[in-house]
């Protein structure tokens, strides 16, 4: 098992892939941090080994299979939860670790496609509008995430909802909003099942979490 020393560090993961001894390896499982940039390297893995991508795919490569959820559907679900959390519409900011992982690319695409979607049974009248004012990319750095979240709140004082698309974002958003006393104003939709995130859902401080 090989992991980057820093979470979501593309250069470290690519370096690991470049130095791995594939001699005699029967199977390889990888969660690519750079869907496009690492595809050619994945395609050069031993032809007689089973190659599996998990959690996040690399669509331009040719693994034997991908194990994981539909992240496009996850992004659409997150958008639906935002519409439930702020039914009157409003400004939304989305926090992501990066925009190179296929799972995050798909989550963003699903979210963008669905955030202003309306159920067929709501008729033709104009419904509430949702504006994504910022895609906050923190490169997997928790301190940078906190700084960017605070900056986003300062630039958009009427922000209505944060969406945290990685596991670490639920706890960070909860902590920052408590510190800034904005929990009553800004709703949170998170991803994954960190203990702090689930506790926030139970307490009502986080509206919901999308869990695979």
Backbone as JSON, one array per atom type, in Angstrom:
{
  "sequence": "XXXXXXXXXXXXXXXXXXXXXXXXXXXXXXXXXXXXXXXXXXXXXXXXXXXXXXXXXXXXXXXXXXXXXXXXXXXXXXXXXXXXXXXXXXXXXXXXXXXXXXXXXXXXXXXXXXXXXXXXXXXXXXXXXXXXXXXXXXXXXXXXXXXXXXXXXXXXXXXXXXXXXXXXXXXXXXXXXXXXXXXXXXXXXXXXXXXXXXXXXXXXXXXXXXXX",
  "N": [[0.86, -1.18, 0.0], [0.73, 2.08, -1.0], [0.86, 5.52, -0.32], [0.37, 9.04, -0.89], [2.3, 11.37, 1.03], [1.15, 13.77, 1.67], [-2.22, 14.55, 1.72], [-4.18, 14.27, -1.24], [-2.09, 15.03, -2.93], [-0.89, 15.43, -6.01], [1.63, 15.35, -7.34], [3.19, 13.8, -5.59], [1.81, 11.35, -5.67], [2.1, 10.68, -8.37], [4.86, 10.4, -8.49], [5.18, 8.16, -6.86], [3.93, 6.23, -8.49], [5.73, 6.24, -10.61], [8.03, 5.04, -9.6], [7.35, 2.54, -8.71], [7.89, -0.95, -8.54], [6.79, -3.03, -10.87], [7.22, -5.61, -11.47], [6.21, -8.91, -11.62], [3.76, -8.36, -10.52], [0.38, -9.02, -9.96], [-2.0, -7.66, -9.72], [-3.31, -4.33, -9.62], [-4.45, -1.57, -7.81], [-5.81, 1.63, -7.92], [-6.52, 4.98, -6.95], [-6.87, 7.53, -8.84], [-5.39, 10.74, -8.67], [-5.13, 12.61, -10.61], [-6.99, 12.64, -13.18], [-6.75, 13.01, -15.98], [-3.98, 13.56, -16.44], [-2.64, 11.3, -15.42], [-3.49, 9.16, -16.91], [-2.09, 8.09, -19.14], [0.07, 6.9, -17.87], [-1.2, 4.95, -16.34], [-2.13, 3.39, -18.41], [0.22, 2.25, -19.23], [0.78, 0.3, -17.44], [1.53, -3.12, -16.43], [0.48, -5.41, -18.91], [-0.53, -7.9, -18.32], [-1.53, -7.73, -15.81], [-4.24, -7.24, -13.51], [-5.97, -4.25, -13.53], [-7.42, -1.9, -11.49], [-9.44, 0.89, -10.94], [-10.47, 2.91, -8.21], [-12.92, 4.61, -6.19], [-12.27, 7.1, -7.49], [-12.26, 7.55, -10.94], [-10.32, 7.13, -14.01], [-11.14, 8.1, -16.82], [-9.97, 8.27, -19.38], [-8.1, 6.35, -19.42], [-7.52, 2.76, -19.51], [-8.6, 0.82, -17.47], [-9.33, -2.43, -16.01], [-11.65, -2.43, -14.55], [-13.84, -0.15, -12.78], [-14.37, 0.72, -9.45], [-16.78, 2.06, -7.52], [-19.02, 4.83, -6.68], [-21.58, 6.48, -8.69], [-20.47, 9.47, -9.38], [-21.48, 11.62, -10.71], [-24.2, 11.36, -10.24], [-24.07, 11.73, -7.49], [-23.34, 14.42, -7.31], [-25.63, 15.57, -8.38], [-27.47, 14.84, -6.43], [-26.48, 16.29, -4.26], [-27.07, 18.88, -5.15], [-29.86, 18.76, -5.11], [-30.28, 18.54, -2.36], [-29.32, 21.01, -1.52], [-31.28, 22.66, -2.61], [-33.39, 21.88, -1.02], [-32.44, 22.69, 1.47], [-32.23, 25.48, 1.3], [-34.88, 26.64, 0.37], [-35.9, 28.99, -0.73], [-34.08, 29.87, -2.52], [-30.88, 31.41, -3.41], [-27.43, 32.43, -2.76], [-24.66, 30.29, -3.37], [-21.74, 28.54, -2.34], [-19.18, 26.34, -3.37], [-17.0, 23.94, -2.14], [-13.99, 22.36, -2.97], [-11.41, 19.86, -3.1], [-9.75, 19.64, -5.32], [-9.71, 20.07, -8.92], [-8.98, 18.06, -10.58], [-9.28, 15.37, -10.05], [-11.31, 12.71, -11.14], [-13.67, 12.05, -9.78], [-14.38, 14.42, -8.46], [-14.59, 16.19, -10.56], [-16.83, 15.1, -11.82], [-18.72, 15.32, -9.76], [-18.96, 18.09, -9.56], [-19.95, 18.65, -12.16], [-22.44, 17.29, -12.1], [-23.65, 18.7, -10.05], [-23.75, 21.35, -11.08], [-25.4, 20.93, -13.27], [-27.81, 20.41, -12.08], [-28.54, 22.24, -10.1], [-30.35, 24.34, -10.54], [-32.5, 22.95, -11.37], [-35.91, 21.95, -11.72], [-38.62, 20.12, -10.32], [-40.82, 18.17, -12.4], [-43.49, 18.44, -11.74], [-43.95, 20.98, -10.82], [-44.98, 22.9, -12.41], [-44.94, 25.72, -14.73], [-44.18, 28.19, -13.84], [-41.73, 30.59, -12.82], [-39.22, 29.5, -10.61], [-37.46, 29.53, -7.42], [-34.18, 31.0, -7.52], [-30.84, 29.84, -7.82], [-27.55, 30.73, -7.23], [-24.3, 29.97, -7.99], [-21.65, 31.25, -6.51], [-18.99, 30.89, -6.1], [-16.36, 28.58, -6.69], [-14.51, 27.0, -4.56], [-11.26, 26.05, -4.34], [-9.07, 24.1, -2.6], [-6.8, 22.53, -2.73], [-6.48, 20.34, -1.07], [-5.5, 21.23, 1.33], [-5.97, 21.88, 4.6], [-5.68, 24.24, 6.17], [-5.52, 26.2, 4.2], [-8.05, 25.85, 3.17], [-9.69, 26.77, 5.29], [-8.96, 29.49, 5.29], [-9.82, 30.28, 2.73], [-12.54, 29.78, 2.89], [-13.37, 31.62, 4.85], [-12.67, 33.96, 3.49], [-14.43, 33.82, 1.32], [-16.87, 34.1, 2.63], [-16.6, 36.72, 3.56], [-16.51, 38.11, 1.16], [-18.99, 37.57, 0.16], [-21.4, 38.42, 1.85], [-24.08, 37.77, 1.97], [-24.27, 35.1, 1.56], [-25.85, 31.93, 1.26], [-25.51, 29.17, 1.44], [-23.08, 26.6, 1.93], [-21.37, 24.07, 0.12], [-19.59, 21.24, 0.8], [-17.42, 19.22, -0.85], [-15.61, 17.21, -0.3], [-14.43, 14.8, 2.13], [-13.17, 16.05, 4.33], [-14.27, 18.56, 4.43], [-16.79, 18.98, 5.68], [-16.38, 18.95, 8.6], [-14.56, 21.16, 8.71], [-16.02, 23.35, 7.63], [-18.11, 23.44, 9.48], [-16.72, 24.1, 11.82], [-15.6, 26.64, 11.15], [-17.91, 28.17, 10.64], [-19.13, 28.09, 13.14], [-17.22, 29.47, 14.62], [-17.34, 31.99, 13.43], [-19.89, 32.61, 13.97], [-22.02, 32.09, 12.17], [-23.77, 30.06, 11.72], [-26.56, 30.1, 11.81], [-27.23, 31.55, 9.6], [-26.0, 30.48, 7.3], [-26.37, 27.54, 5.5], [-25.23, 24.1, 5.41], [-24.18, 21.6, 3.22], [-22.73, 18.52, 3.06], [-20.16, 16.03, 2.25], [-19.53, 12.54, 2.58], [-18.65, 10.52, 5.55], [-17.44, 11.55, 7.96], [-16.86, 11.64, 11.48], [-17.4, 14.08, 12.8], [-18.94, 15.35, 10.9], [-21.26, 13.71, 10.74], [-22.16, 14.01, 13.34], [-22.79, 16.68, 13.23], [-24.92, 16.61, 11.43], [-26.78, 15.18, 12.93], [-27.22, 17.01, 14.99], [-28.36, 19.06, 13.65], [-26.86, 21.12, 12.72], [-25.49, 20.74, 10.38], [-27.02, 20.46, 7.3], [-27.29, 18.19, 5.62], [-25.61, 15.15, 4.5], [-23.92, 13.68, 1.77], [-23.34, 10.38, 1.22], [-21.26, 7.75, 0.18]],
  "CA": [[0.0, 0.0, 0.0], [1.51, 3.31, -1.11], [0.0, 6.71, -0.25], [1.1, 10.32, -0.78], [2.46, 11.86, 2.4], [0.17, 14.84, 1.8], [-3.49, 14.18, 1.1], [-4.53, 14.89, -2.52], [-0.9, 15.57, -3.58], [-0.75, 14.77, -7.31], [3.04, 15.1, -7.64], [3.66, 12.67, -4.78], [1.23, 10.1, -6.17], [2.73, 10.39, -9.66], [6.22, 9.91, -8.2], [5.01, 6.79, -6.38], [3.66, 5.4, -9.65], [6.92, 6.17, -11.48], [9.09, 4.23, -9.01], [6.87, 1.22, -8.29], [8.38, -2.12, -9.28], [5.62, -3.78, -11.29], [7.62, -6.97, -11.82], [5.52, -9.98, -10.9], [2.52, -7.88, -9.9], [-0.8, -9.59, -10.62], [-3.12, -6.72, -9.66], [-2.99, -2.97, -9.19], [-5.63, -0.76, -7.54], [-5.39, 3.01, -7.78], [-7.5, 6.06, -6.97], [-6.05, 8.57, -9.48], [-5.61, 12.13, -8.27], [-5.14, 13.43, -11.83], [-7.65, 11.73, -14.12], [-6.21, 13.16, -17.34], [-2.52, 13.51, -16.48], [-2.1, 9.99, -15.06], [-4.09, 8.12, -17.73], [-1.08, 7.41, -19.97], [0.88, 6.05, -16.97], [-2.03, 3.79, -16.02], [-2.18, 2.55, -19.61], [1.5, 1.57, -19.39], [0.95, -0.74, -16.43], [1.68, -4.44, -17.05], [-0.72, -5.86, -19.63], [-1.06, -9.14, -17.76], [-2.02, -7.46, -14.46], [-5.58, -6.67, -13.4], [-5.88, -2.86, -13.09], [-8.71, -1.43, -10.99], [-9.51, 2.22, -10.34], [-11.52, 2.92, -7.19], [-13.3, 5.91, -5.62], [-12.22, 8.08, -8.58], [-11.85, 6.86, -12.16], [-9.52, 7.85, -15.01], [-11.89, 7.64, -18.0], [-9.15, 8.2, -20.59], [-7.27, 5.15, -19.33], [-8.28, 1.55, -19.81], [-8.54, -0.18, -16.41], [-10.26, -3.54, -16.19], [-12.93, -2.03, -13.98], [-13.87, 0.94, -11.81], [-15.2, 0.41, -8.28], [-17.16, 3.29, -6.84], [-20.36, 5.31, -6.97], [-21.74, 7.45, -9.76], [-20.25, 10.79, -8.79], [-22.41, 12.53, -11.38], [-25.44, 11.26, -9.46], [-23.8, 12.32, -6.17], [-23.4, 15.87, -7.47], [-27.04, 15.93, -8.56], [-28.11, 14.71, -5.12], [-26.05, 17.44, -3.46], [-27.85, 20.03, -5.61], [-31.23, 18.58, -4.6], [-30.25, 18.84, -0.93], [-29.2, 22.47, -1.38], [-32.6, 23.25, -2.88], [-34.2, 21.62, 0.17], [-31.9, 23.45, 2.61], [-32.57, 26.9, 1.11], [-35.96, 26.55, -0.61], [-36.19, 30.28, -1.35], [-32.98, 30.22, -3.4], [-29.81, 32.18, -2.81], [-26.06, 32.26, -3.22], [-24.06, 29.04, -2.91], [-20.31, 28.34, -2.61], [-18.84, 24.92, -3.39], [-15.61, 23.74, -1.75], [-13.44, 21.12, -3.51], [-9.96, 19.71, -2.9], [-9.11, 19.94, -6.6], [-10.56, 19.83, -10.08], [-8.27, 17.12, -11.45], [-9.82, 14.03, -9.8], [-12.52, 12.47, -11.91], [-14.87, 12.07, -8.95], [-14.75, 15.81, -8.18], [-15.05, 16.76, -11.84], [-18.2, 14.63, -12.04], [-19.6, 15.9, -8.74], [-19.23, 19.48, -9.97], [-20.81, 18.62, -13.34], [-23.77, 16.92, -11.67], [-24.19, 19.8, -9.25], [-24.06, 22.46, -11.98], [-26.52, 20.56, -14.14], [-29.05, 20.19, -11.34], [-28.82, 23.17, -9.01], [-31.55, 25.11, -10.85], [-33.49, 22.04, -11.93], [-37.17, 21.97, -10.99], [-39.43, 18.93, -10.57], [-41.79, 18.33, -13.49], [-44.83, 18.73, -11.26], [-44.03, 22.32, -10.25], [-45.56, 23.83, -13.36], [-44.05, 26.5, -15.59], [-43.81, 29.46, -13.23], [-40.32, 30.68, -12.41], [-39.0, 29.1, -9.23], [-36.33, 30.2, -6.76], [-32.92, 30.94, -8.28], [-29.64, 29.51, -7.06], [-26.36, 31.24, -7.9], [-23.02, 29.49, -7.46], [-20.8, 32.45, -6.57], [-17.57, 30.55, -5.97], [-15.85, 27.22, -6.52], [-13.33, 27.18, -3.71], [-10.35, 24.9, -4.52], [-8.07, 24.26, -1.53], [-5.66, 21.63, -2.97], [-6.35, 19.38, 0.03], [-4.82, 21.89, 2.45], [-7.01, 22.29, 5.55], [-5.49, 25.64, 6.56], [-5.91, 27.0, 3.04], [-9.5, 25.74, 3.09], [-10.26, 27.69, 6.27], [-8.73, 30.86, 4.83], [-10.66, 30.55, 1.57], [-13.94, 29.81, 3.34], [-13.56, 32.92, 5.5], [-12.6, 34.96, 2.42], [-15.68, 33.71, 0.57], [-17.93, 34.68, 3.47], [-16.39, 38.17, 3.58], [-16.84, 38.65, -0.17], [-20.42, 37.33, -0.11], [-22.06, 38.43, 3.17], [-25.43, 37.22, 1.87], [-24.18, 33.69, 1.18], [-26.9, 31.14, 1.9], [-25.18, 27.75, 1.63], [-21.8, 26.01, 1.52], [-21.33, 22.65, -0.19], [-18.24, 20.7, 0.93], [-17.47, 18.02, -1.68], [-14.67, 16.2, 0.18], [-14.71, 14.36, 3.5], [-12.66, 16.98, 5.35], [-14.91, 19.87, 4.38], [-17.86, 19.09, 6.65], [-15.86, 19.44, 9.88], [-13.95, 22.49, 8.58], [-17.09, 24.32, 7.48], [-18.81, 23.53, 10.76], [-15.85, 24.81, 12.76], [-15.48, 28.05, 10.76], [-19.2, 28.83, 10.82], [-19.32, 28.29, 14.58], [-16.29, 30.52, 15.06], [-17.81, 33.28, 12.9], [-21.29, 32.74, 14.39], [-22.83, 32.18, 10.96], [-24.51, 28.81, 11.53], [-27.98, 30.37, 11.59], [-27.4, 32.2, 8.3], [-25.46, 29.69, 6.19], [-26.59, 26.11, 5.56], [-24.11, 23.28, 4.95], [-24.37, 20.26, 2.67], [-21.4, 17.94, 3.07], [-19.96, 14.72, 1.66], [-18.84, 11.49, 3.34], [-19.16, 10.21, 6.88], [-16.58, 11.91, 9.08], [-17.63, 11.64, 12.73], [-17.88, 15.44, 13.08], [-20.01, 15.64, 9.94], [-22.47, 13.01, 11.14], [-22.64, 14.66, 14.57], [-23.41, 17.93, 12.79], [-26.22, 16.27, 10.84], [-27.68, 14.82, 14.03], [-27.55, 18.21, 15.79], [-29.04, 20.03, 12.8], [-25.93, 22.18, 12.31], [-25.24, 20.44, 8.97], [-28.32, 20.07, 6.78], [-27.26, 16.79, 5.14], [-24.33, 14.69, 3.92], [-24.02, 12.65, 0.72], [-22.38, 9.34, 1.62], [-21.22, 6.63, -0.76]],
  "C": [[0.89, 1.23, 0.0], [0.56, 4.5, -1.13], [0.86, 7.97, -0.26], [1.19, 10.77, 0.67], [1.45, 12.97, 2.7], [-1.09, 14.45, 1.05], [-3.74, 14.97, -0.18], [-3.32, 15.47, -3.25], [-0.61, 14.8, -4.87], [0.7, 14.41, -7.59], [3.56, 13.9, -6.86], [3.09, 11.35, -5.29], [1.87, 9.7, -7.5], [4.14, 9.85, -9.47], [6.18, 8.47, -7.7], [4.79, 5.85, -7.56], [4.9, 5.2, -10.52], [7.99, 5.24, -10.92], [8.63, 2.83, -8.59], [7.46, 0.12, -9.18], [7.18, -3.01, -9.6], [5.95, -5.24, -11.64], [6.87, -7.99, -10.96], [4.23, -9.56, -10.23], [1.32, -8.43, -10.68], [-1.98, -8.63, -10.64], [-2.69, -5.38, -9.12], [-4.3, -2.23, -8.97], [-5.18, 0.66, -7.26], [-6.59, 3.95, -7.8], [-6.78, 7.29, -7.53], [-6.42, 9.98, -9.02], [-5.66, 13.07, -9.46], [-5.68, 12.56, -12.95], [-7.04, 11.8, -15.51], [-4.7, 12.93, -17.36], [-1.94, 12.14, -16.19], [-2.62, 8.85, -15.95], [-3.05, 7.36, -18.54], [-0.22, 6.5, -19.12], [0.1, 4.79, -16.59], [-2.08, 2.83, -17.21], [-0.87, 1.8, -19.86], [1.75, 0.51, -18.33], [0.94, -2.11, -17.1], [0.38, -4.96, -17.66], [-1.34, -7.12, -19.03], [-1.53, -8.97, -16.32], [-3.44, -6.91, -14.53], [-5.45, -5.26, -12.82], [-7.28, -2.36, -12.73], [-8.55, 0.0, -10.5], [-10.66, 2.19, -9.32], [-11.71, 4.33, -6.65], [-13.35, 7.0, -6.69], [-11.62, 7.39, -9.8], [-10.86, 7.71, -12.96], [-10.08, 7.43, -16.36], [-11.06, 7.51, -19.27], [-8.18, 7.02, -20.56], [-8.15, 3.93, -19.59], [-8.12, 0.52, -18.69], [-9.52, -1.31, -16.7], [-11.63, -3.2, -15.63], [-12.74, -0.84, -13.05], [-14.81, 0.54, -10.69], [-15.51, 1.71, -7.56], [-18.54, 3.73, -7.26], [-20.39, 6.11, -8.27], [-21.59, 8.84, -9.14], [-21.07, 11.87, -9.47], [-23.73, 12.55, -10.61], [-25.26, 11.88, -8.08], [-23.87, 13.84, -6.24], [-24.83, 16.35, -7.64], [-27.79, 15.85, -7.23], [-27.74, 15.88, -4.22], [-26.84, 18.69, -3.85], [-29.29, 19.96, -5.09], [-31.29, 18.94, -3.12], [-30.09, 20.34, -0.66], [-30.55, 23.13, -1.6], [-33.55, 23.02, -1.7], [-33.76, 22.51, 1.34], [-32.25, 24.92, 2.52], [-33.65, 26.98, 0.02], [-36.3, 27.86, -1.3], [-35.09, 30.73, -2.31], [-31.9, 30.99, -2.67], [-28.45, 31.84, -3.38], [-25.42, 31.05, -2.56], [-22.57, 29.04, -3.25], [-19.99, 26.86, -2.46], [-17.35, 24.78, -3.11], [-15.15, 22.38, -2.26], [-11.94, 21.06, -3.24], [-9.21, 20.04, -4.17], [-10.13, 19.75, -7.71], [-9.83, 18.96, -11.1], [-8.77, 15.69, -11.25], [-11.15, 13.87, -10.51], [-13.77, 12.54, -11.03], [-15.33, 13.5, -8.65], [-15.21, 16.53, -9.44], [-16.51, 16.37, -12.07], [-19.17, 15.21, -11.0], [-19.95, 17.34, -9.1], [-20.18, 19.5, -11.17], [-22.25, 18.3, -12.96], [-24.44, 18.04, -10.9], [-24.63, 20.96, -10.15], [-25.29, 22.17, -12.83], [-27.85, 20.58, -13.4], [-29.44, 21.3, -10.37], [-30.08, 24.02, -9.29], [-32.62, 24.26, -11.53], [-34.76, 22.08, -11.08], [-37.96, 20.71, -11.31], [-40.5, 19.2, -11.62], [-43.16, 18.76, -13.0], [-44.98, 20.13, -10.67], [-44.59, 23.34, -11.22], [-44.51, 24.64, -14.09], [-43.63, 27.83, -14.98], [-42.36, 29.43, -12.76], [-40.2, 30.34, -10.92], [-37.86, 29.88, -8.62], [-35.04, 30.0, -7.55], [-31.76, 30.67, -7.34], [-28.42, 29.95, -7.87], [-25.1, 30.69, -7.22], [-22.02, 30.63, -7.62], [-19.32, 32.11, -6.54], [-17.39, 29.04, -5.95], [-14.51, 27.35, -5.81], [-12.46, 25.92, -3.81], [-9.19, 25.05, -3.55], [-6.86, 23.35, -1.66], [-5.43, 20.65, -1.81], [-5.67, 19.92, 1.26], [-5.88, 22.44, 3.4], [-6.9, 23.76, 5.94], [-5.9, 26.57, 5.43], [-7.42, 27.0, 2.89], [-10.16, 26.73, 4.05], [-10.14, 29.14, 5.8], [-9.67, 31.21, 3.68], [-12.14, 30.6, 1.93], [-14.26, 31.16, 3.99], [-13.58, 34.03, 4.45], [-13.9, 34.99, 1.61], [-16.84, 34.35, 1.34], [-17.82, 36.2, 3.51], [-16.81, 38.81, 2.26], [-18.32, 38.52, -0.51], [-21.17, 37.27, 1.23], [-23.47, 37.88, 3.16], [-25.42, 35.76, 1.41], [-25.18, 32.85, 1.95], [-26.5, 29.7, 2.19], [-23.77, 27.45, 1.16], [-22.03, 24.55, 1.18], [-19.88, 22.2, -0.09], [-18.18, 19.35, 0.25], [-16.44, 16.96, -1.32], [-14.93, 15.92, 1.66], [-14.3, 15.4, 4.55], [-13.45, 18.27, 5.44], [-16.05, 20.04, 5.38], [-17.37, 19.61, 7.99], [-15.27, 20.85, 9.8], [-15.03, 23.56, 8.48], [-17.83, 24.54, 8.79], [-18.01, 24.36, 11.76], [-15.78, 26.3, 12.43], [-16.79, 28.79, 10.99], [-19.53, 29.05, 12.29], [-18.47, 29.44, 15.07], [-16.79, 31.9, 14.64], [-19.28, 33.54, 13.24], [-22.23, 32.93, 13.2], [-23.69, 30.93, 10.73], [-25.99, 29.06, 11.24], [-28.25, 30.94, 10.2], [-27.05, 31.27, 7.15], [-25.69, 28.19, 6.42], [-25.36, 25.37, 5.02], [-24.62, 21.94, 4.42], [-22.98, 19.68, 2.48], [-21.36, 16.6, 2.33], [-19.23, 13.82, 2.67], [-19.23, 11.48, 4.82], [-18.13, 10.41, 7.99], [-17.44, 12.02, 10.35], [-18.21, 13.02, 13.04], [-19.02, 15.83, 12.14], [-21.32, 14.99, 10.37], [-23.04, 13.59, 12.43], [-23.34, 15.97, 14.23], [-24.77, 17.71, 12.16], [-27.23, 15.97, 11.94], [-28.13, 16.05, 14.82], [-28.31, 19.25, 14.97], [-28.13, 21.15, 12.33], [-25.45, 21.99, 10.87], [-26.56, 19.91, 8.41], [-28.33, 18.6, 6.36], [-25.87, 16.46, 4.64], [-24.64, 13.62, 2.87], [-22.93, 11.63, 1.01], [-22.44, 8.2, 0.62], [-21.14, 5.31, -0.02]]
}
